[in-house]
Amino acid sequence: MGGALEAETVRMNGKVEILSEDFDPTAVVVEPLPPLAETANGIGYSGEDDVFQVKEMLNGGEKEIVLGRNVHTSCLAVTEPEANDEFTGDKEAYMASVLARYRKTLVERTKHHLGYPYNLDFDYGALGQLQHFSINNLGDPFIESNYGVHSRPFEVGVLDWFARLWEIEKDDYWGYITNCGTEGNLHGILVGREVFPDGVLYASCESHYSVFKAARMYRMECVKVGTLISGEIDCKDFKEKLLANKDRPAILNVNIGTTVKGAVDDLDLVIKTLEENGFSRDRFYIHCDGALFGLMMPFVKRAPKVTFKKPIGSVSVSGHKFVGCPMPCGVQITRMEHIKALSRNVEYLASRDATIMGSRNGHAPLFLWYTLNRKGYKGFQKEVQKCLRNAHYLKDRLRKAGISAMLNELSSTVVFERPKDEEFVRRWQLACQGNIAHVVVMPSVTIEKLDYFLDELVEQRSVWYKDGSQALCIASDVGVENCICPAHK
């Protein structure tokens, strides 16, 4: 091959092609939406860009789900250095150009990020000096191992901060910084299973998919509980399903903000339902999945408290969501009395371990510690108020534009009718489920960004419905009072 730029390869249509010398490293990668294609077996690719399409059976009917593009069609191939690369520097120049183009793409995609609960407003330049170190917090956060390049003092400082937030004494809790929110749920449910090996796992049907993943991984019997129109767990249905298994302990996932609608389960009512139906505190374990709202609710006036003063077993939150972090991470806190069932001595580490993973990212505690110190309780309170205020602004503007929309109390997740065009959905990175989509208003989402989105949505809807077709009715998803389709105006 010739120069390094000529050597850049991508896989297209099963072939390897060479990019020409006029390759522009500053160009933004364009992601047009390919056409859909149906397949006999219900799952397959579509068009030259290979979009996955899946058909699922749901409530007795067939439901079509459009998945993202098959990345194998556009991956950046790894190529071997040429013999003279060390002297010419072509390979380094090639890689620098690819990374520069990628950075520009990230900047562009960040401008249109609305559907997922990530705070993109952060600056960790001060921590750049530490990126040259392989920091690993393997094993128990509270017991040093023989591996000396760790950040345990920062990790335990972060854990103590969350312990104070959720009102549990230092000597009474155990926890660690996880690699993501899912790991927090996997750990919390595992602790519940170890405390009650014959327990039944209960979770509302609007719980995060990781809860049901945990049930499959641990081979637990899992009972799905119905929800109210808001997405909150239906405690009447919960009572019926509890009584069907009244001789077995209950392990319950309580949502502090559901994935799609941002609904908060009534923790006090859940505990009351358990106790009124014969489940004493030594016969149930509650894990609170607070991925996003677990860190927002303590700063909302009149919000119910998530606290270990109530009979809960564990709480988990994500660190990369409301806090904001360049890599996925999370925090898991449980009671010290429960962790003994999981913890094991590991001679190889000269430590103990009760975590899900072995090696753990030692940089994540540094990012969390840095932000908690910079913002503090007052800083987070201001950001929560901003998010709630902007969420109400978005909901009101949607309704004024004739678009059905719902916003739960205590939530910054605005649910509305699913846009008709999948290219629009992908452009704004909206999370969709059935006939609804949502925007999660985070600290990095400004009024200007919401106006940009709303103006574009209104303009596109005038095109989608110019033939006289009508907008979707989403009353079954958001309630009649929130639906303003022609039938419910």
C-alpha positions in Angstrom: 0.0 0.0 0.0 1.0 3.7 -0.4 0.6 6.4 2.2 -1.2 6.0 5.5 -4.3 7.9 4.4 -4.6 5.4 1.5 -4.4 2.6 4.0 -7.5 3.6 5.9 -10.0 0.8 5.4 -13.6 0.3 6.2 -15.8 -2.7 5.6 -18.6 -2.0 3.2 -21.0 -4.6 1.7 -18.7 -7.4 2.8 -15.7 -5.9 0.9 -12.6 -4.0 2.0 -12.3 -0.7 0.3 -9.4 1.8 0.4 -10.2 5.5 1.1 -8.6 7.9 -1.4 -6.0 10.5 -0.6 -8.7 13.3 -0.6 -10.1 11.8 2.6 -11.1 14.7 4.8 -10.2 14.0 8.5 -12.4 16.9 9.7 -15.5 15.7 8.0 -18.6 14.8 10.1 -19.6 11.2 9.6 -23.1 11.3 8.0 -25.5 8.6 9.2 -28.5 8.4 6.8 -31.2 6.1 7.9 -31.3 3.0 5.6 -34.6 1.5 4.3 -36.3 -1.3 6.3 -36.5 -4.8 5.0 -38.7 -7.7 6.0 -37.4 -11.2 6.4 -39.1 -14.5 6.7 -37.7 -15.4 10.1 -38.5 -12.0 11.7 -35.0 -10.8 12.1 -32.5 -9.6 9.5 -30.6 -6.9 7.8 -31.9 -4.2 5.5 -30.3 -2.4 2.6 -26.6 -1.7 2.1 -26.1 -0.3 5.6 -27.5 -3.4 7.3 -30.1 -2.2 9.7 -31.4 -4.9 12.1 -35.2 -5.4 12.1 -36.9 -7.6 14.7 -40.4 -8.8 15.0 -41.6 -9.8 18.4 -44.8 -11.3 19.7 -46.4 -8.9 22.2 -49.8 -9.4 23.9 -50.8 -11.9 21.3 -49.9 -9.6 18.4 -46.8 -8.9 16.3 -44.7 -5.9 17.1 -41.9 -4.6 14.8 -38.8 -3.2 16.4 -36.2 -1.3 14.4 -32.7 -1.8 15.9 -29.6 0.2 15.0 -27.2 -0.3 12.2 -24.9 -3.3 12.0 -21.6 -1.8 12.9 -19.7 -4.4 10.9 -20.6 -2.5 7.8 -18.7 0.6 8.9 -16.1 -0.5 11.4 -12.6 1.0 11.2 -10.3 -1.9 10.4 -7.1 -2.5 12.3 -4.2 -2.5 9.8 -0.6 -3.7 10.2 2.1 -1.0 10.3 4.3 -0.9 7.2 8.0 -1.6 7.5 9.0 2.1 7.2 6.2 3.5 9.3 8.6 4.1 12.2 10.6 6.5 10.1 7.9 8.1 8.0 5.3 8.6 10.7 2.5 7.9 8.3 0.8 5.5 10.6 0.7 8.1 13.5 -0.6 10.7 11.1 -3.3 8.4 9.8 -4.5 7.5 13.4 -4.4 11.2 14.4 -6.6 12.1 11.4 -9.1 9.3 12.2 -9.3 10.5 15.8 -9.7 14.1 14.8 -12.6 13.2 12.5 -14.1 11.0 15.3 -13.9 13.9 17.8 -15.8 16.2 15.4 -18.5 13.5 15.0 -18.8 13.3 18.8 -19.2 17.1 19.0 -22.0 17.0 16.4 -23.8 14.0 17.9 -23.7 15.6 21.4 -25.6 18.6 20.0 -28.5 16.3 19.2 -28.5 14.2 22.4 -31.9 14.2 24.2 -33.3 10.7 24.7 -30.9 9.1 27.2 -30.2 10.2 30.8 -26.6 11.3 30.5 -25.3 14.6 31.8 -22.8 15.8 29.1 -21.8 19.0 31.0 -18.6 18.3 32.7 -14.9 19.3 32.6 -12.3 16.9 34.1 -9.2 18.6 32.6 -7.6 18.7 36.0 -7.6 14.9 36.1 -5.7 14.5 32.8 -2.5 14.2 34.7 -3.7 10.9 36.2 -4.6 9.2 32.9 -1.1 7.8 32.5 -1.6 5.4 35.4 -3.3 2.0 35.4 -5.5 2.5 38.5 -7.3 -0.6 39.6 -9.4 -1.0 42.7 -9.7 -4.7 42.5 -11.3 -6.4 45.5 -13.0 -4.8 48.5 -12.9 -1.0 48.6 -12.3 -1.0 52.4 -9.3 -3.5 52.4 -6.1 -2.7 50.5 -4.7 -5.4 48.2 -1.1 -6.0 47.2 -1.8 -4.0 44.1 -0.6 -0.5 45.1 -1.8 1.6 42.1 -5.4 2.2 43.4 -7.8 5.0 44.4 -9.5 3.4 47.4 -9.2 6.6 49.6 -11.2 8.5 46.9 -13.6 5.6 46.5 -14.4 5.3 50.2 -14.8 9.1 50.4 -17.4 8.9 47.7 -19.2 6.0 49.4 -19.3 7.9 52.7 -20.9 10.8 50.9 -23.7 8.6 49.5 -24.1 6.8 52.9 -24.8 10.2 54.5 -27.2 11.0 51.6 -29.2 7.8 52.3 -28.8 8.0 56.1 -26.8 5.0 57.1 -23.8 5.0 59.5 -20.3 4.2 58.3 -20.1 1.0 60.4 -23.4 -0.2 59.1 -22.9 -0.1 55.3 -20.8 -1.7 52.7 -20.6 -0.6 49.1 -18.4 0.0 46.0 -18.2 2.0 42.9 -19.5 -0.2 40.0 -18.9 -0.1 36.3 -22.5 0.9 35.5 -26.1 1.1 36.8 -26.7 -2.5 35.6 -24.0 -3.8 37.8 -25.6 -2.1 40.8 -28.8 -3.9 40.1 -27.0 -7.2 39.6 -25.3 -6.8 42.9 -28.4 -5.6 44.9 -30.5 -8.5 43.6 -27.7 -11.0 44.2 -27.4 -9.9 47.8 -31.2 -10.4 48.1 -30.9 -13.9 46.6 -28.1 -14.8 49.0 -30.1 -13.5 52.0 -33.2 -15.4 50.8 -32.1 -18.3 48.5 -35.7 -19.5 48.1 -37.1 -15.9 47.6 -39.2 -14.8 44.7 -38.1 -11.7 42.8 -40.9 -9.1 42.2 -40.4 -6.2 39.8 -42.8 -4.0 38.0 -43.1 -4.5 34.2 -41.6 -1.0 33.7 -38.4 -1.9 35.6 -35.1 -1.6 33.8 -34.2 -4.6 31.7 -31.2 -5.4 33.9 -33.5 -6.5 36.6 -34.9 -9.3 34.4 -31.4 -10.0 33.2 -30.4 -10.6 36.8 -33.3 -13.0 37.3 -32.1 -15.0 34.2 -28.5 -15.0 35.4 -29.3 -16.1 38.9 -32.1 -18.6 37.8 -34.5 -16.8 40.1 -38.3 -17.1 39.9 -39.4 -13.6 38.8 -42.9 -12.2 38.9 -43.8 -9.1 36.9 -46.1 -6.7 38.6 -48.5 -4.4 36.8 -48.2 -0.6 36.8 -50.4 2.4 37.0 -50.7 4.6 33.9 -47.9 6.8 35.4 -45.5 3.8 35.3 -45.5 3.4 39.1 -45.9 -0.1 40.5 -49.5 -1.1 41.1 -49.6 -2.2 44.8 -53.0 -3.9 44.4 -51.6 -6.2 41.8 -48.4 -6.5 43.9 -50.6 -7.7 46.9 -52.3 -10.4 44.7 -49.0 -11.7 43.5 -47.5 -11.7 47.0 -50.3 -13.7 48.4 -49.9 -16.3 45.6 -46.4 -17.0 47.0 -47.1 -16.1 50.7 -44.9 -19.0 52.0 -41.8 -17.7 50.3 -39.7 -14.7 51.1 -40.0 -11.6 48.8 -37.1 -9.9 47.0 -38.4 -6.7 45.5 -37.0 -4.2 43.0 -38.3 -0.7 43.7 -37.9 1.9 41.0 -36.7 5.3 41.9 -37.5 6.6 38.4 -38.6 4.1 35.8 -36.6 3.8 32.5 -39.3 5.1 30.1 -41.7 7.3 32.1 -39.5 8.4 35.0 -42.1 7.1 37.5 -41.2 6.7 41.2 -42.5 3.7 43.0 -44.2 4.5 46.3 -41.6 2.9 48.7 -43.7 3.5 51.8 -46.8 1.9 50.2 -44.7 -1.1 49.0 -43.4 -1.6 52.6 -46.9 -1.3 54.0 -48.2 -3.8 51.4 -45.6 -6.3 52.5 -46.2 -5.9 56.2 -50.0 -5.9 56.0 -49.9 -9.2 54.1 -47.8 -11.2 56.6 -44.3 -10.3 55.4 -42.3 -9.3 58.5 -39.0 -7.5 58.0 -37.1 -10.8 58.2 -39.0 -12.1 55.2 -38.3 -9.5 52.6 -35.5 -7.7 50.9 -35.9 -4.4 48.9 -33.4 -3.2 46.3 -33.9 0.4 45.2 -32.9 1.1 41.6 -32.2 4.8 41.7 -30.1 4.9 38.4 -31.0 8.6 37.7 -33.6 9.9 40.2 -31.9 8.3 43.2 -29.5 11.2 43.2 -32.1 13.8 42.2 -34.9 13.0 44.7 -33.0 14.0 47.9 -32.9 17.6 46.5 -36.6 17.8 45.6 -38.9 19.4 48.2 -41.8 17.1 49.2 -40.2 14.1 47.6 -40.5 10.9 49.6 -37.2 9.8 51.2 -35.1 6.9 50.1 -33.3 6.1 53.3 -31.8 3.1 55.2 -33.9 4.2 58.2 -36.6 2.3 56.3 -36.3 -1.5 55.9 -34.5 -1.5 52.5 -31.6 -3.7 51.7 -29.7 -1.8 49.0 -29.6 1.3 46.8 -27.8 1.8 43.5 -27.3 4.9 41.3 -25.4 5.6 38.1 -22.5 7.9 38.3 -22.4 8.9 34.6 -26.1 10.0 34.5 -26.9 13.0 36.8 -23.4 13.5 38.1 -21.8 13.3 34.7 -18.7 11.2 33.9 -16.8 10.4 30.7 -17.1 6.7 31.4 -20.1 4.6 32.7 -19.9 4.0 36.5 -22.2 3.7 39.5 -22.5 3.4 43.2 -24.0 0.5 45.1 -24.7 0.6 48.9 -26.0 -2.2 51.0 -26.1 -3.1 54.7 -23.0 -4.6 56.2 -25.0 -7.4 57.8 -26.0 -8.7 54.4 -22.7 -8.6 52.6 -21.2 -11.3 54.8 -23.2 -13.9 52.8 -21.2 -12.8 49.7 -17.7 -11.8 50.9 -14.8 -14.2 50.4 -11.1 -13.9 51.3 -8.8 -13.9 48.2 -5.2 -14.8 49.0 -4.0 -13.7 45.5 -5.2 -10.1 46.3 -4.4 -10.2 50.0 -8.0 -8.8 50.3 -11.6 -9.7 50.4 -14.1 -9.5 47.6 -17.8 -9.3 47.4 -18.1 -7.4 44.1 -19.5 -8.6 40.8 -16.4 -7.8 38.8 -12.8 -8.5 39.8 -10.8 -5.6 38.4 -12.6 -2.3 38.8 -12.0 1.1 37.2 -9.9 3.1 39.6 -10.4 6.3 37.6 -14.2 6.4 38.1 -13.9 7.2 41.8 -11.6 10.1 41.0 -14.1 11.6 38.6 -17.0 11.2 41.1 -14.9 12.5 44.1 -13.9 15.6 42.0 -17.5 16.5 41.0 -18.9 15.9 44.5 -16.3 18.2 45.9 -16.9 20.9 43.3 -20.7 20.9 43.4 -21.7 19.7 46.8 -25.3 19.4 48.0 -26.1 23.0 47.0 -24.7 22.6 43.5 -26.8 19.5 42.9 -29.9 21.1 44.3 -29.6 24.0 41.8 -29.1 21.5 38.9 -32.1 19.4 40.0 -34.3 22.6 40.1 -33.1 23.6 36.6 -33.9 20.1 35.2 -37.4 20.1 36.6 -38.1 23.6 35.4 -36.8 22.9 31.9 -38.8 19.6 31.8 -42.0 21.6 32.5 -41.1 24.0 29.8 -40.7 21.2 27.3 -44.0 19.6 28.3 -45.9 22.8 28.1 -44.5 23.7 24.7 -45.3 20.2 23.3 -48.9 20.6 24.5 -49.2 24.0 23.0 -48.0 22.6 19.7 -50.8 20.0 19.8 -48.5 17.1 20.7 -49.6 14.7 23.5 -47.2 14.8 26.4 -46.9 13.6 30.0 -44.5 14.6 32.8 -44.6 12.7 36.1 -44.3 14.5 39.4 -40.7 14.4 40.7 -39.5 13.6 37.1 -37.5 15.3 34.4 -38.5 12.7 31.8 -41.0 14.1 29.3 -43.0 11.4 27.4 -44.7 12.2 24.1 -46.0 10.7 20.9 -43.4 8.8 19.0 -42.1 10.7 15.9 -43.3 9.2 12.7 -39.9 9.3 11.0 -37.1 6.9 12.3 -34.5 9.2 10.8 -35.7 12.0 13.1 -35.6 9.6 16.0 -32.0 8.7 15.3 -31.0 12.3 14.7 -32.1 13.3 18.1 -31.2 10.0 19.7 -34.6 9.5 21.2 -35.5 6.5 23.3 -38.8 4.9 22.1 -41.1 2.2 23.3 -44.2 1.4 21.2 -46.1 4.6 20.4 -44.2 6.8 22.8 -40.8 8.5 23.0 -39.1 10.5 25.7 -36.7 13.3 26.3 -34.7 13.2 29.6 -33.9 16.7 30.6 -30.5 16.7 32.2 -28.2 19.6 33.4 -26.6 19.7 30.0 -30.0 20.3 28.2 -30.6 24.0 27.8 -33.8 25.9 26.9 -32.0 26.8 23.6 -31.5 23.1 22.8 -35.1 22.3 23.6 -36.3 25.1 21.4 -34.1 23.8 18.5 -35.6 20.3 19.0 -39.2 21.6 19.3 -39.0 23.8 16.2 -37.6 20.9 14.2 -40.3 18.5 15.5 -43.1 20.9 14.7 -41.8 21.5 11.2 -41.4 17.8 10.5 -44.9 17.0 11.8 -46.4 19.4 9.3 -44.7 17.2 6.6 -45.6 13.9 8.2 -49.3 14.7 8.5 -49.8 16.9 5.4 -51.8 14.1 3.7 -54.5 14.4 6.3 -53.4 11.5 8.4 -53.9 11.9 12.2 -51.4 11.8 15.0 -51.2 8.7 17.2 -53.5 8.2 20.1 -51.3 7.5 23.2 -54.0 7.6 25.8 -53.3 4.0 26.8 -49.7 5.0 27.5 -50.0 8.4 29.1 -53.7 8.6 30.2 -56.6 10.4 28.5 -55.8 13.7 30.3 -52.4 13.8 28.7 -53.5 12.7 25.2 -54.6 15.4 22.7 -55.1 13.3 19.7 -58.2 14.2 17.6 -60.3 11.7 19.7 -59.2 13.3 23.0 -58.7 17.0 22.2 
